[in-house]
Amino acid sequence: MGENDKEMTTLDDIPVNVDVELVRFDPIFETKAFTWSNQGKNIREWVQHFSSMFRCEWHEAYFVIFNTRLDIQSLRNTFPKLRRICINCRRNEPNHQEIQSIENILKAFLPNVKCVRLHRVPLQENLSIQHIGMTNLKELRLHSPNLKFDDLLTMNVESCTIFRTHFSVRDLNRFFKLWKKGSYHNLHSLSILMRLETTADWNILLKGLNAEEADNSQGLVEVRRFIIDISRGFCAQVRIQSIDMPATARLEISKVQRSSPDVWRF
């Protein structure tokens, strides 16, 4: 926030002060937070200052969308080597201004970033998976309230993680069959948190895929593992993990070469 509670819309603005948080992971996780005076620097200069201190070769930007108007050009000038963007929408039903901010961020950075993470970002006509997932991303993580199964069919990413989906097991079985026939050749890893009504749904999920069951683990959490042959000498590892009760499961898939020793190692 600028002086006199003035809203800041560009990274060339000078803030009242700067909140700094230092995080250490080794040997223990520890954080320290403190506040600095602005020292006459604008936000862009603060970013450049820390980048030079730590010799950052790339940046990750985390955007929290809440009634904020952003100047995209100042963002691009500040983050020329942005590798990952994370967007968190604070409202369940964002207003037009917030949707516009999300669209502007994605338009500015999608051509160059490798990883995109969206949390509670509603998908719309001008903000769809067709715009996001077809840009040859290395990683896409989605926690979107209105994600549809047809959206999954249009993605062109290497790794995809989807939280709280409402996909049916029949839809996912259809997706696997398309993948097995050679569609989605860029997709190497897919993780979906889904809901199974009964353990019998596992059979529906794998129907017609000629899945070969690997070793299972029995403990506090039941895990079933399967191998599915797909095209071009690759196979998919499928891991179905019951969490708390059989109705909730995590589906994880990774594509590896059939000859790889890791095929049977999970």
Secondary structure, DSSP 8 states (H G I E B T S, - for coil): --GGG----STTS--SEEEEEEEE-SSS-EEEEEEEE-TT--HHHHHHHHHHHHT-SSEEEEEEESS----HHHHHHH-TTEEEEEEEE-SSS--HHHHHHHHHHHHHHTTT-SEEEEES---BTTB-HHHHTTS--SEEEEE-TT--HHHHTT---SEEEE-S----HHHHHHHHHHHHTT--TT--EEEEEEE-SSTTHHHHHTTTS--EE---B-SSS-EEEEEEE-STTEEEEEEEEE-SSTTEEEEEEEEEETT-GGGG--
